Amino acid sequence: MSSSPQSERSEHRLPAIAALLVALALYATLPSTFWPPLRFSVVAVGVVAMIPLIALNPARMHRETRWSKYVSSGIAFLLVAANLVAFAQLVTQLVTSTSDDGPRLLLAALQVWLTGIIAYALVYWELDRGGPVTRRHAGRESMPDADFRFPQDEDADAVKEVATQSSEKTGWVASYFDYFYFSLTNSMAFSPTDTMPLSIRAKALMALESATGFILLGLVIARAVSLLK
């Protein structure tokens, strides 16, 4: 049986679910000094909440209800908030711990950084233009205002080989990997790269991600240098 046009247009669920599982695994395996009750509670909530979301859209995301939107957005924001708590604990430990704890804390810093990249990408993915279901199925005239501007949104008047991939000519909209990519670059460059924030909430989230990434990098470098002495 062939897929319907609506199903083919819908975004595949697998990339976002796989990313969330990786983030939960990274968060769950942080050292025991990172408050286990919070870590395991967040992981349990995340895993349980995924079950009805997958049941609603097992393969492609073509259906959405008010509760499913609240649950999927809630998981993303919960992971960001929980990772910020882990970030605060990590900063404290990097500043006050002994040299014997160095390797363990450097690994924990990598886990916190990667978890943050995935978590912020999930938040951006859920917020921008109404979320993954609305972006694929609402007409341009009825789509909510954009939080982010991608290069494809303004390439219609570029040279032919570039313009053919523009959203105006192909109907392109961002998928989870697009948000993951600019979350990664925002965390590494501490500033927007190819994707620009448009709304206040988008700027606030990207600023928070950049600031935590900058602080973490500075402390990790300092800790690494101290281990070499």
C-alpha positions as protocol buffer text, in pm:
chain_id: "A"
residue {
  index: 1
  type: MET
  ca { x: 0 y: 0 z: 0 }
}
residue {
  index: 2
  type: SER
  ca { x: 144 y: 336 z: -98 }
}
residue {
  index: 3
  type: SER
  ca { x: 174 y: 619 z: 151 }
}
residue {
  index: 4
  type: SER
  ca { x: -61 y: 914 z: 135 }
}
residue {
  index: 5
  type: PRO
  ca { x: 75 y: 1255 z: 27 }
}
residue {
  index: 6
  type: GLN
  ca { x: 13 y: 1382 z: 380 }
}
residue {
  index: 7
  type: SER
  ca { x: 211 y: 1095 z: 531 }
}
residue {
  index: 8
  type: GLU
  ca { x: 500 y: 1148 z: 289 }
}
residue {
  index: 9
  type: ARG
  ca { x: 512 y: 1517 z: 376 }
}
residue {
  index: 10
  type: SER
  ca { x: 518 y: 1445 z: 750 }
}
residue {
  index: 11
  type: GLU
  ca { x: 851 y: 1449 z: 929 }
}
residue {
  index: 12
  type: HIS
  ca { x: 987 y: 1114 z: 1041 }
}
residue {
  index: 13
  type: ARG
  ca { x: 982 y: 1068 z: 1416 }
}
residue {
  index: 14
  type: LEU
  ca { x: 1300 y: 858 z: 1445 }
}
residue {
  index: 15
  type: PRO
  ca { x: 1567 y: 1135 z: 1449 }
}
residue {
  index: 16
  type: ALA
  ca { x: 1405 y: 1326 z: 1736 }
}
residue {
  index: 17
  type: ILE
  ca { x: 1329 y: 1012 z: 1938 }
}
residue {
  index: 18
  type: ALA
  ca { x: 1681 y: 876 z: 1886 }
}
residue {
  index: 19
  type: ALA
  ca { x: 1830 y: 1211 z: 1993 }
}
residue {
  index: 20
  type: LEU
  ca { x: 1611 y: 1220 z: 2304 }
}
residue {
  index: 21
  type: LEU
  ca { x: 1714 y: 866 z: 2402 }
}
residue {
  index: 22
  type: VAL
  ca { x: 2082 y: 958 z: 2360 }
}
residue {
  index: 23
  type: ALA
  ca { x: 2034 y: 1270 z: 2575 }
}
residue {
  index: 24
  type: LEU
  ca { x: 1854 y: 1074 z: 2847 }
}
residue {
  index: 25
  type: ALA
  ca { x: 2130 y: 810 z: 2844 }
}
residue {
  index: 26
  type: LEU
  ca { x: 2401 y: 1076 z: 2873 }
}
residue {
  index: 27
  type: TYR
  ca { x: 2214 y: 1246 z: 3155 }
}
residue {
  index: 28
  type: ALA
  ca { x: 2143 y: 920 z: 3341 }
}
residue {
  index: 29
  type: THR
  ca { x: 2509 y: 811 z: 3333 }
}
residue {
  index: 30
  type: LEU
  ca { x: 2647 y: 1128 z: 3490 }
}
residue {
  index: 31
  type: PRO
  ca { x: 2861 y: 1058 z: 3799 }
}
residue {
  index: 32
  type: SER
  ca { x: 2675 y: 975 z: 4121 }
}
residue {
  index: 33
  type: THR
  ca { x: 2769 y: 1315 z: 4265 }
}
residue {
  index: 34
  type: PHE
  ca { x: 2510 y: 1468 z: 4029 }
}
residue {
  index: 35
  type: TRP
  ca { x: 2204 y: 1420 z: 4250 }
}
residue {
  index: 36
  type: PRO
  ca { x: 2069 y: 1076 z: 4146 }
}
residue {
  index: 37
  type: PRO
  ca { x: 1704 y: 1136 z: 4250 }
}
residue {
  index: 38
  type: LEU
  ca { x: 1670 y: 1420 z: 4000 }
}
residue {
  index: 39
  type: ARG
  ca { x: 1854 y: 1239 z: 3722 }
}
residue {
  index: 40
  type: PHE
  ca { x: 1656 y: 918 z: 3746 }
}
residue {
  index: 41
  type: SER
  ca { x: 1326 y: 1102 z: 3788 }
}
residue {
  index: 42
  type: VAL
  ca { x: 1388 y: 1303 z: 3471 }
}
residue {
  index: 43
  type: VAL
  ca { x: 1487 y: 991 z: 3277 }
}
residue {
  index: 44
  type: ALA
  ca { x: 1180 y: 803 z: 3400 }
}
residue {
  index: 45
  type: VAL
  ca { x: 946 y: 1088 z: 3307 }
}
residue {
  index: 46
  type: GLY
  ca { x: 1109 y: 1119 z: 2965 }
}
residue {
  index: 47
  type: VAL
  ca { x: 1080 y: 748 z: 2886 }
}
residue {
  index: 48
  type: VAL
  ca { x: 719 y: 722 z: 3008 }
}
residue {
  index: 49
  type: ALA
  ca { x: 616 y: 1036 z: 2817 }
}
residue {
  index: 50
  type: MET
  ca { x: 759 y: 899 z: 2493 }
}
residue {
  index: 51
  type: ILE
  ca { x: 518 y: 604 z: 2494 }
}
residue {
  index: 52
  type: PRO
  ca { x: 193 y: 793 z: 2412 }
}
residue {
  index: 53
  type: LEU
  ca { x: 377 y: 1020 z: 2168 }
}
residue {
  index: 54
  type: ILE
  ca { x: 507 y: 723 z: 1971 }
}
residue {
  index: 55
  type: ALA
  ca { x: 165 y: 559 z: 1988 }
}
residue {
  index: 56
  type: LEU
  ca { x: 8 y: 874 z: 1838 }
}
residue {
  index: 57
  type: ASN
  ca { x: 263 y: 898 z: 1556 }
}
residue {
  index: 58
  type: PRO
  ca { x: 460 y: 571 z: 1531 }
}
residue {
  index: 59
  type: ALA
  ca { x: 659 y: 656 z: 1219 }
}
residue {
  index: 60
  type: ARG
  ca { x: 575 y: 995 z: 1072 }
}
residue {
  index: 61
  type: MET
  ca { x: 438 y: 1296 z: 1256 }
}
residue {
  index: 62
  type: HIS
  ca { x: 107 y: 1375 z: 1089 }
}
residue {
  index: 63
  type: ARG
  ca { x: -119 y: 1404 z: 1395 }
}
residue {
  index: 64
  type: GLU
  ca { x: -110 y: 1637 z: 1693 }
}
residue {
  index: 65
  type: THR
  ca { x: -340 y: 1706 z: 1987 }
}
residue {
  index: 66
  type: ARG
  ca { x: -321 y: 1966 z: 2260 }
}
residue {
  index: 67
  type: TRP
  ca { x: -198 y: 1708 z: 2511 }
}
residue {
  index: 68
  type: SER
  ca { x: 63 y: 1568 z: 2275 }
}
residue {
  index: 69
  type: LYS
  ca { x: 199 y: 1919 z: 2212 }
}
residue {
  index: 70
  type: TYR
  ca { x: 219 y: 1987 z: 2584 }
}
residue {
  index: 71
  type: VAL
  ca { x: 389 y: 1652 z: 2653 }
}
residue {
  index: 72
  type: SER
  ca { x: 647 y: 1676 z: 2374 }
}
residue {
  index: 73
  type: SER
  ca { x: 734 y: 2038 z: 2454 }
}
residue {
  index: 74
  type: GLY
  ca { x: 738 y: 1958 z: 2825 }
}
residue {
  index: 75
  type: ILE
  ca { x: 996 y: 1681 z: 2780 }
}
residue {
  index: 76
  type: ALA
  ca { x: 1225 y: 1916 z: 2589 }
}
residue {
  index: 77
  type: PHE
  ca { x: 1201 y: 2197 z: 2844 }
}
residue {
  index: 78
  type: LEU
  ca { x: 1237 y: 1952 z: 3134 }
}
residue {
  index: 79
  type: LEU
  ca { x: 1559 y: 1817 z: 2987 }
}
residue {
  index: 80
  type: VAL
  ca { x: 1697 y: 2168 z: 2937 }
}
residue {
  index: 81
  type: ALA
  ca { x: 1610 y: 2264 z: 3296 }
}
residue {
  index: 82
  type: ALA
  ca { x: 1752 y: 1943 z: 3443 }
}
residue {
  index: 83
  type: ASN
  ca { x: 2070 y: 1982 z: 3241 }
}
residue {
  index: 84
  type: LEU
  ca { x: 2110 y: 2338 z: 3369 }
}
residue {
  index: 85
  type: VAL
  ca { x: 2100 y: 2199 z: 3723 }
}
residue {
  index: 86
  type: ALA
  ca { x: 2370 y: 1949 z: 3624 }
}
residue {
  index: 87
  type: PHE
  ca { x: 2565 y: 2236 z: 3466 }
}
residue {
  index: 88
  type: ALA
  ca { x: 2552 y: 2433 z: 3793 }
}
residue {
  index: 89
  type: GLN
  ca { x: 2672 y: 2129 z: 3987 }
}
residue {
  index: 90
  type: LEU
  ca { x: 2948 y: 2071 z: 3734 }
}
residue {
  index: 91
  type: VAL
  ca { x: 3072 y: 2429 z: 3759 }
}
residue {
  index: 92
  type: THR
  ca { x: 3087 y: 2399 z: 4137 }
}
residue {
  index: 93
  type: GLN
  ca { x: 3279 y: 2073 z: 4118 }
}
residue {
  index: 94
  type: LEU
  ca { x: 3521 y: 2197 z: 3853 }
}
residue {
  index: 95
  type: VAL
  ca { x: 3607 y: 2495 z: 4074 }
}
residue {
  index: 96
  type: THR
  ca { x: 3633 y: 2314 z: 4408 }
}
residue {
  index: 97
  type: SER
  ca { x: 3739 y: 1955 z: 4334 }
}
residue {
  index: 98
  type: THR
  ca { x: 4087 y: 1808 z: 4362 }
}
residue {
  index: 99
  type: SER
  ca { x: 4309 y: 1698 z: 4077 }
}
residue {
  index: 100
  type: ASP
  ca { x: 4211 y: 1334 z: 4135 }
}
residue {
  index: 101
  type: ASP
  ca { x: 3858 y: 1416 z: 4018 }
}
residue {
  index: 102
  type: GLY
  ca { x: 3980 y: 1580 z: 3696 }
}
residue {
  index: 103
  type: PRO
  ca { x: 3927 y: 1302 z: 3440 }
}
residue {
  index: 104
  type: ARG
  ca { x: 3584 y: 1216 z: 3579 }
}
residue {
  index: 105
  type: LEU
  ca { x: 3471 y: 1577 z: 3568 }
}
residue {
  index: 106
  type: LEU
  ca { x: 3603 y: 1631 z: 3215 }
}
residue {
  index: 107
  type: LEU
  ca { x: 3394 y: 1335 z: 3097 }
}
residue {
  index: 108
  type: ALA
  ca { x: 3094 y: 1472 z: 3286 }
}
residue {
  index: 109
  type: ALA
  ca { x: 3146 y: 1809 z: 3115 }
}
residue {
  index: 110
  type: LEU
  ca { x: 3129 y: 1638 z: 2776 }
}
residue {
  index: 111
  type: GLN
  ca { x: 2806 y: 1464 z: 2879 }
}
residue {
  index: 112
  type: VAL
  ca { x: 2647 y: 1788 z: 3000 }
}
residue {
  index: 113
  type: TRP
  ca { x: 2753 y: 1971 z: 2684 }
}
residue {
  index: 114
  type: LEU
  ca { x: 2616 y: 1706 z: 2447 }
}
residue {
  index: 115
  type: THR
  ca { x: 2295 y: 1672 z: 2646 }
}
residue {
  index: 116
  type: GLY
  ca { x: 2245 y: 2047 z: 2625 }
}
residue {
  index: 117
  type: ILE
  ca { x: 2292 y: 2053 z: 2247 }
}
residue {
  index: 118
  type: ILE
  ca { x: 2028 y: 1783 z: 2199 }
}
residue {
  index: 119
  type: ALA
  ca { x: 1789 y: 1934 z: 2453 }
}
residue {
  index: 120
  type: TYR
  ca { x: 1802 y: 2287 z: 2308 }
}
residue {
  index: 121
  type: ALA
  ca { x: 1757 y: 2144 z: 1959 }
}
residue {
  index: 122
  type: LEU
  ca { x: 1440 y: 1969 z: 2079 }
}
residue {
  index: 123
  type: VAL
  ca { x: 1310 y: 2295 z: 2224 }
}
residue {
  index: 124
  type: TYR
  ca { x: 1383 y: 2487 z: 1903 }
}
residue {
  index: 125
  type: TRP
  ca { x: 1220 y: 2207 z: 1701 }
}
residue {
  index: 126
  type: GLU
  ca { x: 906 y: 2221 z: 1916 }
}
residue {
  index: 127
  type: LEU
  ca { x: 874 y: 2601 z: 1918 }
}
residue {
  index: 128
  type: ASP
  ca { x: 956 y: 2721 z: 1568 }
}
residue {
  index: 129
  type: ARG
  ca { x: 650 y: 2792 z: 1348 }
}
residue {
  index: 130
  type: GLY
  ca { x: 420 y: 2585 z: 1567 }
}
residue {
  index: 131
  type: GLY
  ca { x: 627 y: 2268 z: 1582 }
}
residue {
  index: 132
  type: PRO
  ca { x: 698 y: 1973 z: 1350 }
}
residue {
  index: 133
  type: VAL
  ca { x: 335 y: 1889 z: 1265 }
}
residue {
  index: 134
  type: THR
  ca { x: 224 y: 2246 z: 1196 }
}
residue {
  index: 135
  type: ARG
  ca { x: 535 y: 2323 z: 989 }
}
residue {
  index: 136
  type: ARG
  ca { x: 462 y: 2036 z: 752 }
}
residue {
  index: 137
  type: HIS
  ca { x: 85 y: 2064 z: 720 }
}
residue {
  index: 138
  type: ALA
  ca { x: -18 y: 2427 z: 771 }
}
residue {
  index: 139
  type: GLY
  ca { x: -15 y: 2656 z: 471 }
}
residue {
  index: 140
  type: ARG
  ca { x: 239 y: 2937 z: 465 }
}
residue {
  index: 141
  type: GLU
  ca { x: -39 y: 3192 z: 513 }
}
residue {
  index: 142
  type: SER
  ca { x: -167 y: 3023 z: 832 }
}
residue {
  index: 143
  type: MET
  ca { x: 166 y: 2915 z: 983 }
}
residue {
  index: 144
  type: PRO
  ca { x: 266 y: 3083 z: 1312 }
}
residue {
  index: 145
  type: ASP
  ca { x: 543 y: 3343 z: 1303 }
}
residue {
  index: 146
  type: ALA
  ca { x: 891 y: 3199 z: 1267 }
}
residue {
  index: 147
  type: ASP
  ca { x: 1134 y: 3197 z: 1558 }
}
residue {
  index: 148
  type: PHE
  ca { x: 1430 y: 3127 z: 1330 }
}
residue {
  index: 149
  type: ARG
  ca { x: 1535 y: 3224 z: 978 }
}
residue {
  index: 150
  type: PHE
  ca { x: 1713 y: 2954 z: 780 }
}
residue {
  index: 151
  type: PRO
  ca { x: 1921 y: 3016 z: 465 }
}
residue {
  index: 152
  type: GLN
  ca { x: 1662 y: 2831 z: 257 }
}
residue {
  index: 153
  type: ASP
  ca { x: 1404 y: 3093 z: 354 }
}
residue {
  index: 154
  type: GLU
  ca { x: 1582 y: 3366 z: 157 }
}
residue {
  index: 155
  type: ASP
  ca { x: 1758 y: 3185 z: -128 }
}
residue {
  index: 156
  type: ALA
  ca { x: 1480 y: 3212 z: -388 }
}
residue {
  index: 157
  type: ASP
  ca { x: 1660 y: 3491 z: -576 }
}
residue {
  index: 158
  type: ALA
  ca { x: 2007 y: 3332 z: -561 }
}
residue {
  index: 159
  type: VAL
  ca { x: 2181 y: 3161 z: -852 }
}
residue {
  index: 160
  type: LYS
  ca { x: 1981 y: 2879 z: -1006 }
}
residue {
  index: 161
  type: GLU
  ca { x: 2159 y: 2587 z: -843 }
}
residue {
  index: 162
  type: VAL
  ca { x: 2107 y: 2745 z: -500 }
}
residue {
  index: 163
  type: ALA
  ca { x: 1758 y: 2883 z: -559 }
}
residue {
  index: 164
  type: THR
  ca { x: 1624 y: 2540 z: -658 }
}
residue {
  index: 165
  type: GLN
  ca { x: 1663 y: 2432 z: -293 }
}
residue {
  index: 166
  type: SER
  ca { x: 1489 y: 2737 z: -144 }
}
residue {
  index: 167
  type: SER
  ca { x: 1174 y: 2701 z: 64 }
}
residue {
  index: 168
  type: GLU
  ca { x: 981 y: 2923 z: -179 }
}
residue {
  index: 169
  type: LYS
  ca { x: 1046 y: 2688 z: -471 }
}
residue {
  index: 170
  type: THR
  ca { x: 1037 y: 2349 z: -296 }
}
residue {
  index: 171
  type: GLY
  ca { x: 820 y: 2406 z: 12 }
}
residue {
  index: 172
  type: TRP
  ca { x: 1119 y: 2316 z: 230 }
}
residue {
  index: 173
  type: VAL
  ca { x: 1076 y: 2336 z: 608 }
}
residue {
  index: 174
  type: ALA
  ca { x: 1326 y: 2251 z: 878 }
}
residue {
  index: 175
  type: SER
  ca { x: 1346 y: 1904 z: 1032 }
}
residue {
  index: 176
  type: TYR
  ca { x: 1499 y: 1799 z: 1364 }
}
residue {
  index: 177
  type: PHE
  ca { x: 1849 y: 1766 z: 1221 }
}
residue {
  index: 178
  type: ASP
  ca { x: 1842 y: 2129 z: 1103 }
}
residue {
  index: 179
  type: TYR
  ca { x: 1772 y: 2242 z: 1461 }
}
residue {
  index: 180
  type: PHE
  ca { x: 2034 y: 2003 z: 1598 }
}
residue {
  index: 181
  type: TYR
  ca { x: 2292 y: 2143 z: 1356 }
}
residue {
  index: 182
  type: PHE
  ca { x: 2241 y: 2504 z: 1454 }
}
residue {
  index: 183
  type: SER
  ca { x: 2218 y: 2410 z: 1823 }
}
residue {
  index: 184
  type: LEU
  ca { x: 2559 y: 2246 z: 1782 }
}
residue {
  index: 185
  type: THR
  ca { x: 2710 y: 2545 z: 1601 }
}
residue {
  index: 186
  type: ASN
  ca { x: 2556 y: 2790 z: 1848 }
}
residue {
  index: 187
  type: SER
  ca { x: 2712 y: 2596 z: 2136 }
}
residue {
  index: 188
  type: MET
  ca { x: 3052 y: 2588 z: 1965 }
}
residue {
  index: 189
  type: ALA
  ca { x: 3068 y: 2938 z: 1815 }
}
residue {
  index: 190
  type: PHE
  ca { x: 2877 y: 3108 z: 2100 }
}
residue {
  index: 191
  type: SER
  ca { x: 2680 y: 3301 z: 1836 }
}
residue {
  index: 192
  type: PRO
  ca { x: 2441 y: 3240 z: 1545 }
}
residue {
  index: 193
  type: THR
  ca { x: 2601 y: 3094 z: 1234 }
}
residue {
  index: 194
  type: ASP
  ca { x: 2377 y: 3027 z: 934 }
}
residue {
  index: 195
  type: THR
  ca { x: 2044 y: 3039 z: 1126 }
}
residue {
  index: 196
  type: MET
  ca { x: 1930 y: 3364 z: 1283 }
}
residue {
  index: 197
  type: PRO
  ca { x: 1694 y: 3402 z: 1582 }
}
residue {
  index: 198
  type: LEU
  ca { x: 1394 y: 3628 z: 1516 }
}
residue {
  index: 199
  type: SER
  ca { x: 1180 y: 3622 z: 1829 }
}
residue {
  index: 200
  type: ILE
  ca { x: 1269 y: 3729 z: 2182 }
}
residue {
  index: 201
  type: ARG
  ca { x: 1225 y: 3375 z: 2312 }
}
residue {
  index: 202
  type: ALA
  ca { x: 1455 y: 3237 z: 2042 }
}
residue {
  index: 203
  type: LYS
  ca { x: 1722 y: 3494 z: 2125 }
}
residue {
  index: 204
  type: ALA
  ca { x: 1689 y: 3423 z: 2498 }
}
residue {
  index: 205
  type: LEU
  ca { x: 1726 y: 3048 z: 2450 }
}
residue {
  index: 206
  type: MET
  ca { x: 2021 y: 3081 z: 2215 }
}
residue {
  index: 207
  type: ALA
  ca { x: 2187 y: 3330 z: 2451 }
}
residue {
  index: 208
  type: LEU
  ca { x: 2145 y: 3090 z: 2743 }
}
residue {
  index: 209
  type: GLU
  ca { x: 2288 y: 2801 z: 2541 }
}
residue {
  index: 210
  type: SER
  ca { x: 2583 y: 3011 z: 2423 }
}
residue {
  index: 211
  type: ALA
  ca { x: 2656 y: 3144 z: 2772 }
}
residue {
  index: 212
  type: THR
  ca { x: 2657 y: 2801 z: 2935 }
}
residue {
  index: 213
  type: GLY
  ca { x: 2871 y: 2662 z: 2654 }
}
residue {
  index: 214
  type: PHE
  ca { x: 3122 y: 2945 z: 2692 }
}
residue {
  index: 215
  type: ILE
  ca { x: 3146 y: 2905 z: 3069 }
}
residue {
  index: 216
  type: LEU
  ca { x: 3180 y: 2528 z: 3039 }
}
residue {
  index: 217
  type: LEU
  ca { x: 3453 y: 2553 z: 2777 }
}
residue {
  index: 218
  type: GLY
  ca { x: 3651 y: 2802 z: 2985 }
}
residue {
  index: 219
  type: LEU
  ca { x: 3635 y: 2588 z: 3297 }
}
residue {
  index: 220
  type: VAL
  ca { x: 3716 y: 2268 z: 3108 }
}
residue {
  index: 221
  type: ILE
  ca { x: 4024 y: 2428 z: 2952 }
}
residue {
  index: 222
  type: ALA
  ca { x: 4135 y: 2554 z: 3292 }
}
residue {
  index: 223
  type: ARG
  ca { x: 4084 y: 2210 z: 3445 }
}
residue {
  index: 224
  type: ALA
  ca { x: 4267 y: 2038 z: 3160 }
}
residue {
  index: 225
  type: VAL
  ca { x: 4564 y: 2275 z: 3196 }
}
residue {
  index: 226
  type: SER
  ca { x: 4577 y: 2210 z: 3571 }
}
residue {
  index: 227
  type: LEU
  ca { x: 4592 y: 1834 z: 3508 }
}
residue {
  index: 228
  type: LEU
  ca { x: 4898 y: 1881 z: 3285 }
}
residue {
  index: 229
  type: LYS
  ca { x: 5099 y: 2053 z: 3556 }
}
